[in-house]
Amino acid sequence: RQMCIRDRNTTVENMLTELLPKASVQELIERYGDPYDALFNAEEAEWYDTPGMGNRGIAKLRAIKSLIKNVQNRKRKAHLNVSRPKDIYKAMADMQYFETEHVRVLYLNARNHLIKFEDISIGDVTSASLDIKCIFSSAVRLKACGIVIVHNHPSGDSRPSDTDIRTTKRVVEAGQIFSIPVLDHIIIGHGEFYSMSECGQL
């Protein structure tokens, strides 16, 4: 397994060096230890300060990240079964590696198929805001018939805080006003998740 991971990472590094300045790629991978971490966790300013990047390199970097995210989103939409919290966790498992809290909302159609998901909030290491206006303005725009909230705990512990529970109740109440039910709120930790629906907290 370790050999497979190492081979895969080497392949990704080689592909990046075909598209971006080799010295930049090597410096960021050495700093972060993994090509995926370098690509998605390093700030643009860090990339910009590496040898040979410049504005043209940053434009390419943005295009690469956007393309990868679009491919991931298409796969998630094709295979996601939102009736199973475990499947949502697997589809959104990238969130367990985020160093700060992110709130992601899944917007569903009348058949509970995924229309789209959005990262609506990025916070700090202990909290991120659950903006009700932002959630339901997007839900109305997308004509969503239901939503699922997903957020991560960088601490690795997926159990909800008192604030998580209180805020979720407010979002559920807002959903009742809009006739857009909140089907679940899933919290992602390191290799684990917590479903408020499964635990009877919705």
TORPA-4810 file (N, C-alpha, C, O; in nm, 3 decimals):
<nodes>
NODE_1_0.084_-0.121_0.000_0.000_0.000_0.000_0.087_0.126_0.000_0.060_0.220_-0.074_R
NODE_2_0.193_0.127_0.085_0.280_0.243_0.088_0.346_0.265_-0.047_0.364_0.379_-0.090_Q
NODE_3_0.383_0.155_-0.115_0.446_0.167_-0.245_0.349_0.227_-0.345_0.389_0.310_-0.427_M
NODE_4_0.220_0.186_-0.339_0.120_0.240_-0.431_0.102_0.389_-0.410_0.095_0.465_-0.506_C
NODE_5_0.095_0.431_-0.285_0.079_0.573_-0.254_0.198_0.652_-0.303_0.183_0.759_-0.361_I
NODE_6_0.320_0.596_-0.279_0.441_0.666_-0.322_0.443_0.678_-0.474_0.476_0.785_-0.527_R
NODE_7_0.409_0.571_-0.545_0.406_0.575_-0.691_0.305_0.676_-0.742_0.332_0.750_-0.837_D
NODE_8_0.187_0.680_-0.678_0.083_0.773_-0.720_0.128_0.917_-0.698_0.107_1.002_-0.785_R
NODE_9_0.190_0.944_-0.583_0.238_1.079_-0.555_0.346_1.121_-0.653_0.351_1.237_-0.694_N
NODE_10_0.434_1.027_-0.690_0.539_1.057_-0.788_0.478_1.093_-0.922_0.525_1.184_-0.990_T
NODE_11_0.372_1.021_-0.961_0.304_1.049_-1.087_0.242_1.188_-1.085_0.254_1.263_-1.182_T
NODE_12_0.177_1.223_-0.975_0.116_1.356_-0.963_0.223_1.464_-0.968_0.206_1.566_-1.035_V
NODE_13_0.334_1.442_-0.899_0.444_1.539_-0.901_0.496_1.558_-1.042_0.520_1.671_-1.085_E
NODE_14_0.513_1.449_-1.115_0.563_1.458_-1.252_0.467_1.537_-1.341_0.510_1.616_-1.425_N
NODE_15_0.336_1.514_-1.322_0.238_1.587_-1.402_0.241_1.736_-1.372_0.231_1.819_-1.462_M
NODE_16_0.256_1.769_-1.243_0.262_1.910_-1.205_0.385_1.979_-1.262_0.378_2.095_-1.304_L
NODE_17_0.498_1.908_-1.265_0.620_1.969_-1.317_0.614_1.987_-1.469_0.691_2.064_-1.526_T
NODE_18_0.522_1.915_-1.536_0.501_1.936_-1.679_0.424_2.066_-1.704_0.435_2.126_-1.811_E
NODE_19_0.346_2.109_-1.604_0.256_2.223_-1.622_0.303_2.349_-1.550_0.272_2.461_-1.591_L
NODE_20_0.378_2.330_-1.441_0.425_2.442_-1.360_0.577_2.437_-1.349_0.637_2.334_-1.376_L
NODE_21_0.639_2.549_-1.309_0.786_2.548_-1.294_0.831_2.437_-1.199_0.781_2.425_-1.088_P
NODE_22_0.926_2.358_-1.245_0.970_2.242_-1.168_1.021_2.280_-1.030_0.991_2.213_-0.931_K
NODE_23_1.098_2.388_-1.023_1.155_2.430_-0.894_1.044_2.468_-0.795_1.055_2.441_-0.676_A
NODE_24_0.938_2.530_-0.846_0.825_2.568_-0.761_0.756_2.446_-0.705_0.729_2.437_-0.585_S
NODE_25_0.728_2.351_-0.793_0.659_2.227_-0.751_0.742_2.154_-0.646_0.690_2.112_-0.543_V
NODE_26_0.871_2.138_-0.672_0.956_2.064_-0.580_0.966_2.132_-0.444_0.967_2.066_-0.340_Q
NODE_27_0.973_2.266_-0.445_0.985_2.339_-0.319_0.858_2.324_-0.235_0.866_2.303_-0.114_E
NODE_28_0.741_2.335_-0.298_0.616_2.325_-0.222_0.589_2.183_-0.176_0.536_2.162_-0.067_L
NODE_29_0.625_2.084_-0.257_0.606_1.944_-0.215_0.700_1.911_-0.099_0.663_1.840_-0.006_I
NODE_30_0.823_1.963_-0.106_0.917_1.942_0.005_0.864_2.006_0.133_0.881_1.952_0.243_E
NODE_31_0.799_2.121_0.119_0.745_2.193_0.235_0.624_2.121_0.294_0.609_2.114_0.416_R
NODE_32_0.537_2.069_0.207_0.412_2.008_0.254_0.417_1.856_0.260_0.334_1.794_0.326_Y
NODE_33_0.514_1.795_0.193_0.533_1.651_0.203_0.447_1.567_0.113_0.463_1.445_0.110_G
NODE_34_0.355_1.630_0.037_0.264_1.554_-0.048_0.216_1.648_-0.159_0.185_1.764_-0.133_D
NODE_35_0.210_1.599_-0.284_0.170_1.689_-0.394_0.028_1.740_-0.381_-0.001_1.853_-0.420_P
NODE_36_-0.063_1.657_-0.327_-0.202_1.703_-0.309_-0.210_1.812_-0.203_-0.282_1.910_-0.221_Y
NODE_37_-0.137_1.795_-0.094_-0.134_1.898_0.010_-0.073_2.027_-0.044_-0.122_2.137_-0.014_D
NODE_38_0.032_2.014_-0.122_0.094_2.133_-0.180_-0.003_2.205_-0.272_-0.009_2.328_-0.273_A
NODE_39_-0.078_2.129_-0.348_-0.169_2.187_-0.447_-0.287_2.257_-0.381_-0.325_2.367_-0.422_L
NODE_40_-0.345_2.193_-0.279_-0.470_2.245_-0.225_-0.458_2.316_-0.090_-0.549_2.388_-0.051_F
NODE_41_-0.349_2.296_-0.019_-0.335_2.361_0.112_-0.240_2.480_0.112_-0.250_2.568_0.198_N
NODE_42_-0.149_2.484_0.017_-0.057_2.597_0.010_-0.131_2.721_-0.043_-0.210_2.712_-0.137_A
NODE_43_-0.104_2.835_0.019_-0.165_2.960_-0.026_-0.101_3.003_-0.159_0.014_2.969_-0.189_E
NODE_44_-0.178_3.080_-0.236_-0.124_3.129_-0.363_0.002_3.213_-0.341_0.095_3.211_-0.422_E
NODE_45_0.005_3.285_-0.230_0.122_3.369_-0.201_0.247_3.282_-0.184_0.357_3.323_-0.222_A
NODE_46_0.230_3.163_-0.128_0.344_3.072_-0.113_0.393_3.026_-0.249_0.514_3.020_-0.274_E
NODE_47_0.300_2.992_-0.337_0.337_2.952_-0.472_0.406_3.069_-0.545_0.507_3.051_-0.613_W
NODE_48_0.350_3.187_-0.529_0.401_3.303_-0.601_0.546_3.333_-0.563_0.624_3.381_-0.645_Y
NODE_49_0.580_3.305_-0.437_0.715_3.335_-0.389_0.818_3.230_-0.429_0.937_3.247_-0.401_D
NODE_50_0.775_3.122_-0.494_0.869_3.018_-0.535_0.930_3.054_-0.670_0.874_3.134_-0.744_T
NODE_51_1.047_2.996_-0.703_1.119_3.033_-0.826_1.038_3.006_-0.953_0.988_2.896_-0.974_P
NODE_52_1.026_3.108_-1.037_0.971_3.089_-1.170_0.820_3.095_-1.183_0.768_3.081_-1.294_G
NODE_53_0.746_3.117_-1.073_0.600_3.113_-1.083_0.546_3.236_-1.156_0.507_3.227_-1.272_M
NODE_54_0.543_3.350_-1.088_0.489_3.471_-1.151_0.340_3.461_-1.177_0.276_3.363_-1.138_G
NODE_55_0.284_3.561_-1.243_0.140_3.567_-1.269_0.093_3.456_-1.363_-0.016_3.402_-1.346_N
NODE_56_0.175_3.424_-1.461_0.137_3.320_-1.556_0.128_3.184_-1.487_0.037_3.105_-1.514_R
NODE_57_0.223_3.157_-1.398_0.220_3.031_-1.325_0.100_3.022_-1.232_0.039_2.915_-1.220_G
NODE_58_0.066_3.132_-1.167_-0.050_3.134_-1.079_-0.178_3.109_-1.157_-0.267_3.039_-1.110_I
NODE_59_-0.188_3.166_-1.277_-0.305_3.143_-1.361_-0.318_2.995_-1.396_-0.429_2.940_-1.395_A
NODE_60_-0.206_2.930_-1.427_-0.208_2.786_-1.456_-0.247_2.706_-1.332_-0.324_2.610_-1.341_K
NODE_61_-0.194_2.748_-1.216_-0.226_2.680_-1.090_-0.376_2.684_-1.065_-0.436_2.583_-1.028_L
NODE_62_-0.438_2.800_-1.082_-0.582_2.814_-1.062_-0.660_2.724_-1.157_-0.759_2.662_-1.119_R
NODE_63_-0.613_2.718_-1.283_-0.682_2.635_-1.382_-0.674_2.487_-1.345_-0.772_2.414_-1.360_A
NODE_64_-0.557_2.443_-1.298_-0.540_2.303_-1.258_-0.633_2.268_-1.143_-0.701_2.166_-1.146_I
NODE_65_-0.635_2.354_-1.040_-0.719_2.329_-0.923_-0.867_2.329_-0.960_-0.944_2.246_-0.912_K
NODE_66_-0.904_2.422_-1.046_-1.044_2.430_-1.089_-1.085_2.305_-1.167_-1.194_2.252_-1.147_S
NODE_67_-0.996_2.259_-1.255_-1.026_2.139_-1.334_-1.042_2.017_-1.244_-1.135_1.938_-1.262_L
NODE_68_-0.951_2.001_-1.148_-0.957_1.886_-1.057_-1.086_1.891_-0.975_-1.153_1.788_-0.959_I
NODE_69_-1.122_2.008_-0.925_-1.244_2.021_-0.845_-1.368_1.990_-0.929_-1.462_1.927_-0.880_K
NODE_70_-1.368_2.035_-1.054_-1.483_2.008_-1.140_-1.499_1.859_-1.167_-1.611_1.807_-1.168_N
NODE_71_-1.387_1.790_-1.188_-1.392_1.644_-1.208_-1.443_1.575_-1.083_-1.527_1.486_-1.091_V
NODE_72_-1.393_1.617_-0.966_-1.438_1.560_-0.840_-1.586_1.582_-0.819_-1.658_1.493_-0.774_Q
NODE_73_-1.633_1.703_-0.852_-1.774_1.735_-0.834_-1.862_1.649_-0.923_-1.969_1.606_-0.880_N
NODE_74_-1.819_1.625_-1.046_-1.898_1.541_-1.138_-1.906_1.398_-1.085_-2.011_1.335_-1.093_R
NODE_75_-1.796_1.347_-1.032_-1.797_1.211_-0.976_-1.889_1.204_-0.855_-1.964_1.108_-0.838_K
NODE_76_-1.884_1.308_-0.770_-1.969_1.308_-0.652_-2.116_1.311_-0.692_-2.198_1.239_-0.634_R
NODE_77_-2.150_1.393_-0.790_-2.289_1.402_-0.833_-2.337_1.271_-0.892_-2.453_1.233_-0.874_K
NODE_78_-2.249_1.201_-0.961_-2.288_1.077_-1.027_-2.310_0.963_-0.928_-2.395_0.877_-0.953_A
NODE_79_-2.238_0.961_-0.819_-2.239_0.843_-0.732_-2.294_0.867_-0.592_-2.309_0.772_-0.515_H
NODE_80_-2.324_0.990_-0.557_-2.361_1.019_-0.420_-2.504_0.975_-0.388_-2.599_1.013_-0.457_L
NODE_81_-2.517_0.895_-0.284_-2.647_0.854_-0.231_-2.668_0.928_-0.099_-2.611_0.890_0.003_N
NODE_82_-2.749_1.034_-0.102_-2.761_1.120_0.016_-2.847_1.058_0.125_-2.856_1.112_0.235_V
NODE_83_-2.910_0.944_0.096_-2.990_0.878_0.199_-2.902_0.801_0.297_-2.951_0.753_0.400_S
NODE_84_-2.774_0.789_0.266_-2.681_0.716_0.352_-2.570_0.809_0.398_-2.483_0.847_0.319_R
NODE_85_-2.573_0.847_0.526_-2.469_0.938_0.577_-2.327_0.889_0.550_-2.236_0.969_0.528_P
NODE_86_-2.308_0.758_0.551_-2.175_0.703_0.526_-2.128_0.738_0.385_-2.010_0.766_0.363_K
NODE_87_-2.221_0.737_0.288_-2.184_0.770_0.151_-2.150_0.918_0.138_-2.059_0.956_0.063_D
NODE_88_-2.224_1.003_0.210_-2.192_1.146_0.209_-2.053_1.168_0.268_-1.974_1.245_0.215_I
NODE_89_-2.025_1.100_0.378_-1.893_1.112_0.440_-1.783_1.073_0.342_-1.682_1.142_0.330_Y
NODE_90_-1.802_0.962_0.271_-1.700_0.918_0.177_-1.680_1.020_0.065_-1.567_1.046_0.024_K
NODE_91_-1.791_1.077_0.016_-1.782_1.172_-0.094_-1.718_1.303_-0.051_-1.656_1.372_-0.132_A
NODE_92_-1.732_1.338_0.076_-1.681_1.465_0.127_-1.559_1.446_0.218_-1.524_1.536_0.294_M
NODE_93_-1.496_1.331_0.210_-1.388_1.296_0.302_-1.267_1.387_0.290_-1.183_1.390_0.380_A
NODE_94_-1.256_1.463_0.179_-1.144_1.557_0.168_-1.146_1.660_0.280_-1.043_1.718_0.313_D
NODE_95_-1.264_1.682_0.340_-1.278_1.784_0.443_-1.202_1.747_0.571_-1.170_1.834_0.652_M
NODE_96_-1.174_1.618_0.590_-1.104_1.579_0.712_-0.960_1.630_0.714_-0.897_1.631_0.819_Q
NODE_97_-0.909_1.671_0.598_-0.771_1.719_0.590_-0.760_1.870_0.599_-0.649_1.924_0.602_Y
NODE_98_-0.874_1.941_0.604_-0.870_2.087_0.611_-0.817_2.130_0.747_-0.853_2.071_0.850_F
NODE_99_-0.734_2.231_0.748_-0.675_2.278_0.874_-0.764_2.377_0.946_-0.740_2.408_1.063_E
NODE_100_-0.868_2.428_0.878_-0.966_2.516_0.941_-1.106_2.460_0.913_-1.124_2.376_0.824_T
NODE_101_-1.204_2.507_0.990_-1.340_2.458_0.971_-1.400_2.516_0.842_-1.390_2.635_0.814_E
NODE_102_-1.463_2.426_0.765_-1.537_2.464_0.645_-1.681_2.418_0.662_-1.706_2.311_0.719_H
NODE_103_-1.775_2.497_0.612_-1.915_2.454_0.607_-1.952_2.434_0.460_-1.938_2.525_0.378_V
NODE_104_-1.998_2.315_0.429_-2.035_2.278_0.292_-2.183_2.241_0.292_-2.229_2.169_0.381_R
NODE_105_-2.258_2.289_0.194_-2.400_2.259_0.186_-2.429_2.186_0.056_-2.389_2.230_-0.052_V
NODE_106_-2.500_2.074_0.067_-2.543_1.996_-0.049_-2.687_2.034_-0.079_-2.774_2.027_0.008_L
NODE_107_-2.714_2.075_-0.203_-2.848_2.113_-0.246_-2.908_2.000_-0.330_-2.846_1.953_-0.425_Y
NODE_108_-3.028_1.958_-0.295_-3.088_1.839_-0.354_-3.217_1.871_-0.428_-3.287_1.967_-0.394_L
NODE_109_-3.247_1.790_-0.529_-3.373_1.808_-0.601_-3.484_1.726_-0.535_-3.465_1.672_-0.426_N
NODE_110_-3.599_1.717_-0.602_-3.714_1.650_-0.542_-3.691_1.500_-0.522_-3.757_1.438_-0.439_A
NODE_111_-3.597_1.443_-0.595_-3.565_1.300_-0.581_-3.445_1.278_-0.490_-3.389_1.168_-0.484_R
NODE_112_-3.406_1.383_-0.421_-3.289_1.378_-0.332_-3.160_1.347_-0.407_-3.069_1.286_-0.352_N
NODE_113_-3.154_1.390_-0.533_-3.030_1.382_-0.609_-2.957_1.516_-0.597_-3.019_1.622_-0.588_H
NODE_114_-2.827_1.508_-0.596_-2.745_1.628_-0.576_-2.754_1.721_-0.696_-2.725_1.681_-0.809_L
NODE_115_-2.794_1.845_-0.671_-2.790_1.949_-0.774_-2.650_2.010_-0.778_-2.588_2.024_-0.883_I
NODE_116_-2.604_2.046_-0.658_-2.477_2.116_-0.646_-2.437_2.120_-0.500_-2.524_2.110_-0.412_K
NODE_117_-2.308_2.133_-0.471_-2.269_2.164_-0.335_-2.177_2.285_-0.335_-2.105_2.310_-0.431_F
NODE_118_-2.182_2.359_-0.225_-2.102_2.481_-0.214_-2.036_2.487_-0.078_-2.097_2.451_0.023_E
NODE_119_-1.912_2.534_-0.074_-1.847_2.571_0.052_-1.892_2.713_0.083_-1.849_2.807_0.017_D
NODE_120_-1.977_2.728_0.183_-2.035_2.860_0.209_-1.961_2.937_0.316_-1.983_3.058_0.331_I
NODE_121_-1.874_2.870_0.391_-1.805_2.939_0.499_-1.672_2.871_0.529_-1.663_2.748_0.532_S
NODE_122_-1.570_2.952_0.551_-1.439_2.903_0.596_-1.403_2.981_0.722_-1.396_3.104_0.720_I
NODE_123_-1.381_2.909_0.831_-1.354_2.975_0.959_-1.212_2.957_1.005_-1.118_2.962_0.926_G
NODE_124_-1.196_2.938_1.136_-1.064_2.915_1.193_-1.055_2.770_1.241_-1.132_2.685_1.196_D
NODE_125_-0.965_2.741_1.331_-0.943_2.601_1.371_-1.053_2.549_1.463_-1.062_2.429_1.486_V
NODE_126_-1.136_2.637_1.517_-1.238_2.593_1.612_-1.381_2.624_1.571_-1.474_2.571_1.631_T
NODE_127_-1.402_2.709_1.470_-1.539_2.744_1.434_-1.547_2.800_1.293_-1.449_2.847_1.237_S
NODE_128_-1.669_2.792_1.237_-1.702_2.855_1.110_-1.849_2.892_1.116_-1.930_2.819_1.175_A
NODE_129_-1.885_3.005_1.057_-2.023_3.052_1.069_-2.117_2.972_0.979_-2.080_2.935_0.867_S
NODE_130_-2.237_2.946_1.028_-2.341_2.879_0.952_-2.441_2.986_0.913_-2.539_3.009_0.985_L
NODE_131_-2.417_3.052_0.800_-2.493_3.169_0.758_-2.626_3.126_0.695_-2.628_3.075_0.583_D
NODE_132_-2.735_3.146_0.768_-2.866_3.101_0.721_-2.906_3.172_0.592_-2.961_3.109_0.502_I
NODE_133_-2.879_3.303_0.582_-2.914_3.377_0.461_-2.843_3.319_0.339_-2.903_3.302_0.233_K
NODE_134_-2.714_3.290_0.357_-2.635_3.236_0.246_-2.685_3.098_0.204_-2.696_3.069_0.085_C
NODE_135_-2.716_3.015_0.303_-2.764_2.879_0.274_-2.891_2.883_0.192_-2.902_2.815_0.090_I
NODE_136_-2.989_2.961_0.237_-3.121_2.954_0.173_-3.134_3.045_0.052_-3.222_3.023_-0.031_F
NODE_137_-3.049_3.145_0.039_-3.050_3.221_-0.087_-3.002_3.131_-0.201_-3.057_3.136_-0.311_S
NODE_138_-2.901_3.050_-0.175_-2.855_2.955_-0.277_-2.959_2.847_-0.301_-2.981_2.805_-0.415_S
NODE_139_-3.024_2.800_-0.193_-3.126_2.695_-0.207_-3.242_2.742_-0.292_-3.291_2.667_-0.377_A
NODE_140_-3.285_2.866_-0.271_-3.396_2.921_-0.351_-3.352_2.939_-0.496_-3.427_2.906_-0.588_V
NODE_141_-3.232_2.991_-0.516_-3.181_3.013_-0.652_-3.171_2.882_-0.729_-3.200_2.878_-0.849_R
NODE_142_-3.130_2.775_-0.661_-3.113_2.645_-0.726_-3.242_2.563_-0.730_-3.245_2.452_-0.784_L
NODE_143_-3.351_2.619_-0.672_-3.479_2.548_-0.663_-3.462_2.414_-0.591_-3.519_2.312_-0.630_K
NODE_144_-3.383_2.415_-0.485_-3.357_2.293_-0.409_-3.480_2.253_-0.329_-3.557_2.338_-0.283_A
NODE_145_-3.498_2.123_-0.314_-3.610_2.069_-0.235_-3.563_2.016_-0.101_-3.645_1.972_-0.020_C
NODE_146_-3.435_2.018_-0.076_-3.379_1.974_0.052_-3.231_2.005_0.054_-3.168_2.025_-0.050_G
NODE_147_-3.176_2.008_0.175_-3.032_2.034_0.188_-2.971_1.941_0.291_-3.040_1.891_0.380_I
NODE_148_-2.842_1.920_0.278_-2.761_1.850_0.378_-2.643_1.941_0.411_-2.575_1.989_0.321_V
NODE_149_-2.620_1.963_0.538_-2.507_2.044_0.583_-2.392_1.950_0.620_-2.413_1.847_0.685_I
NODE_150_-2.273_1.986_0.579_-2.153_1.909_0.616_-2.048_2.008_0.665_-2.022_2.108_0.599_V
NODE_151_-1.988_1.982_0.780_-1.873_2.062_0.818_-1.771_1.973_0.890_-1.803_1.863_0.935_H
NODE_152_-1.650_2.023_0.898_-1.540_1.944_0.953_-1.495_1.998_1.087_-1.515_2.116_1.117_N
NODE_153_-1.435_1.912_1.167_-1.368_1.951_1.292_-1.219_1.923_1.276_-1.180_1.806_1.279_H
NODE_154_-1.136_2.024_1.259_-0.992_2.001_1.244_-0.930_1.926_1.361_-0.824_1.867_1.347_P
NODE_155_-0.996_1.929_1.477_-0.944_1.855_1.592_-0.947_1.705_1.570_-0.875_1.630_1.637_S
NODE_156_-1.031_1.661_1.474_-1.044_1.519_1.447_-1.161_1.453_1.517_-1.201_1.343_1.480_G
NODE_157_-1.217_1.519_1.618_-1.331_1.466_1.695_-1.460_1.511_1.627_-1.487_1.631_1.618_D
NODE_158_-1.540_1.416_1.579_-1.659_1.451_1.502_-1.782_1.482_1.586_-1.886_1.518_1.532_S
NODE_159_-1.772_1.467_1.718_-1.890_1.492_1.801_-1.930_1.639_1.796_-1.843_1.727_1.798_R
NODE_160_-2.061_1.668_1.788_-2.105_1.808_1.778_-2.086_1.884_1.908_-2.101_1.829_2.017_P
NODE_161_-2.054_2.011_1.894_-2.049_2.098_2.011_-2.190_2.149_2.041_-2.282_2.130_1.960_S
NODE_162_-2.208_2.211_2.155_-2.337_2.271_2.188_-2.374_2.377_2.084_-2.491_2.390_2.047_D
NODE_163_-2.275_2.451_2.038_-2.300_2.552_1.935_-2.346_2.488_1.805_-2.436_2.539_1.739_T
NODE_164_-2.284_2.376_1.767_-2.327_2.304_1.647_-2.475_2.267_1.656_-2.550_2.284_1.560_D
NODE_165_-2.515_2.215_1.771_-2.652_2.169_1.789_-2.750_2.287_1.785_-2.854_2.280_1.719_I
NODE_166_-2.717_2.395_1.855_-2.806_2.513_1.858_-2.819_2.574_1.719_-2.930_2.608_1.676_R
NODE_167_-2.707_2.588_1.649_-2.710_2.650_1.517_-2.788_2.565_1.418_-2.862_2.617_1.335_T
NODE_168_-2.770_2.434_1.428_-2.843_2.344_1.338_-2.993_2.357_1.358_-3.068_2.357_1.261_T
NODE_169_-3.037_2.369_1.481_-3.179_2.385_1.509_-3.233_2.511_1.443_-3.345_2.512_1.392_K
NODE_170_-3.154_2.620_1.444_-3.198_2.744_1.380_-3.209_2.726_1.228_-3.302_2.778_1.166_R
NODE_171_-3.115_2.652_1.170_-3.121_2.628_1.026_-3.242_2.541_0.992_-3.309_2.565_0.891_V
NODE_172_-3.270_2.442_1.074_-3.388_2.357_1.053_-3.515_2.440_1.058_-3.605_2.421_0.975_V
NODE_173_-3.524_2.531_1.153_-3.642_2.618_1.165_-3.656_2.707_1.042_-3.767_2.728_0.993_E
NODE_174_-3.544_2.759_0.993_-3.549_2.841_0.871_-3.594_2.757_0.752_-3.670_2.804_0.668_A
NODE_175_-3.547_2.633_0.746_-3.587_2.543_0.638_-3.737_2.517_0.638_-3.797_2.503_0.531_G
NODE_176_-3.796_2.510_0.755_-3.940_2.490_0.764_-4.016_2.608_0.707_-4.120_2.591_0.644_Q
NODE_177_-3.964_2.729_0.727_-4.027_2.849_0.672_-4.021_2.847_0.520_-4.119_2.883_0.453_I
NODE_178_-3.907_2.805_0.465_-3.890_2.801_0.320_-3.943_2.672_0.257_-3.940_2.658_0.135_F
NODE_179_-3.991_2.580_0.338_-4.033_2.447_0.290_-3.917_2.375_0.221_-3.936_2.303_0.122_S
NODE_180_-3.797_2.395_0.274_-3.676_2.326_0.225_-3.616_2.255_0.345_-3.540_2.315_0.421_I
NODE_181_-3.648_2.127_0.363_-3.603_2.057_0.485_-3.453_2.035_0.490_-3.388_2.014_0.387_P
NODE_182_-3.400_2.040_0.610_-3.260_2.002_0.636_-3.261_1.852_0.666_-3.310_1.811_0.771_V
NODE_183_-3.208_1.773_0.576_-3.215_1.627_0.589_-3.110_1.571_0.683_-3.131_1.466_0.745_L
NODE_184_-2.998_1.640_0.695_-2.893_1.591_0.785_-2.789_1.701_0.804_-2.775_1.792_0.722_D
NODE_185_-2.718_1.691_0.914_-2.598_1.771_0.936_-2.490_1.673_0.977_-2.497_1.611_1.083_H
NODE_186_-2.391_1.660_0.891_-2.284_1.563_0.911_-2.155_1.636_0.948_-2.114_1.730_0.881_I
NODE_187_-2.093_1.590_1.055_-1.967_1.648_1.100_-1.856_1.548_1.072_-1.866_1.431_1.109_I
NODE_188_-1.753_1.594_1.006_-1.643_1.506_0.964_-1.521_1.529_1.052_-1.473_1.642_1.065_I
NODE_189_-1.471_1.420_1.111_-1.346_1.423_1.186_-1.240_1.347_1.110_-1.251_1.329_0.989_G
NODE_190_-1.137_1.303_1.179_-1.031_1.227_1.115_-1.070_1.080_1.108_-1.064_1.009_1.207_H
NODE_191_-1.110_1.037_0.988_-1.148_0.897_0.970_-1.279_0.860_1.034_-1.307_0.742_1.055_G
NODE_192_-1.363_0.959_1.067_-1.491_0.932_1.131_-1.589_1.044_1.097_-1.551_1.149_1.047_E
NODE_193_-1.717_1.018_1.126_-1.818_1.120_1.103_-1.930_1.105_1.204_-1.945_1.000_1.268_F
NODE_194_-2.009_1.210_1.217_-2.124_1.212_1.308_-2.244_1.262_1.229_-2.239_1.371_1.172_Y
NODE_195_-2.351_1.185_1.226_-2.474_1.224_1.155_-2.579_1.264_1.258_-2.622_1.180_1.338_S
NODE_196_-2.621_1.390_1.256_-2.726_1.434_1.348_-2.859_1.366_1.319_-2.939_1.345_1.410_M
NODE_197_-2.883_1.333_1.193_-3.005_1.263_1.157_-3.008_1.123_1.219_-3.107_1.082_1.280_S
NODE_198_-2.898_1.051_1.203_-2.891_0.915_1.259_-2.900_0.916_1.411_-2.949_0.821_1.472_E
NODE_199_-2.853_1.024_1.472_-2.853_1.033_1.617_-2.979_1.101_1.673_-2.986_1.132_1.792_C
NODE_200_-3.078_1.125_1.586_-3.205_1.179_1.631_-3.201_1.324_1.675_-3.279_1.364_1.761_G
NODE_201_-3.110_1.404_1.618_-3.094_1.542_1.661_-3.147_1.643_1.561_-3.118_1.762_1.571_Q
NODE_202_-3.227_1.595_1.462_-3.290_1.686_1.367_-3.441_1.681_1.387_-3.515_1.750_1.317_L
</nodes>
